[in-house]
Amino acid sequence: MDRYKTILLFGAPGVGKGTQGKILGHIPGFYHLACGDVFRSLDMTSDLGKKFLEC
């Protein structure tokens, strides 16, 4: 099984989690994913969006 190395940034609002994540995302081999951005971009009329609303 392949595993991904993961860095989880957490902290209070405004402490720079997003900023640090974006900086890490510019390093080759790293990818920045902000869950809030994913959920905000979700089309609620799509099948996936409807499934999300059911939960």
C-alpha positions as CSV (number, residue, x, y, z in Angstrom):
1,M,0.0,0.0,0.0
2,D,1.3,3.4,-0.9
3,R,1.2,6.1,1.8
4,Y,1.5,9.8,1.5
5,K,3.5,11.9,3.9
6,T,1.1,14.3,5.4
7,I,1.5,17.5,7.3
8,L,-1.5,18.7,9.2
9,L,-1.6,22.3,10.2
10,F,-4.0,23.3,12.9
11,G,-4.4,26.2,15.3
12,A,-6.6,29.1,16.2
13,P,-8.1,31.4,13.5
14,G,-5.6,33.9,12.1
15,V,-2.4,32.2,13.2
16,G,-1.1,31.5,9.7
17,K,-2.2,28.0,8.8
18,G,-3.2,28.9,5.3
19,T,-0.1,31.0,4.8
20,Q,2.2,28.2,5.9
21,G,0.2,25.7,3.8
22,K,0.6,27.8,0.7
23,I,4.3,28.1,1.3
24,L,4.7,24.3,1.7
25,G,2.6,23.9,-1.4
26,H,5.3,25.6,-3.5
27,I,7.9,23.0,-2.5
28,P,8.2,20.2,-5.1
29,G,6.5,17.0,-3.8
30,F,4.1,18.9,-1.6
31,Y,0.5,19.8,-2.3
32,H,-1.7,22.3,-0.5
33,L,-5.3,21.4,0.2
34,A,-7.6,23.5,2.2
35,C,-10.8,21.7,3.1
36,G,-12.7,24.9,3.4
37,D,-11.8,25.8,-0.2
38,V,-12.9,22.4,-1.4
39,F,-16.3,22.6,0.3
40,R,-16.9,26.2,-0.8
41,S,-16.2,25.3,-4.4
42,L,-18.6,22.3,-4.3
43,D,-21.6,22.6,-6.7
44,M,-24.5,21.8,-4.4
45,T,-26.7,20.9,-7.5
46,S,-24.2,18.1,-8.6
47,D,-24.6,14.5,-7.5
48,L,-21.6,14.9,-5.1
49,G,-23.0,18.2,-3.7
50,K,-26.4,16.5,-3.1
51,K,-24.7,13.6,-1.3
52,F,-22.8,16.1,0.9
53,L,-26.1,17.9,1.8
54,E,-27.7,14.5,2.8
55,C,-25.1,13.9,5.6
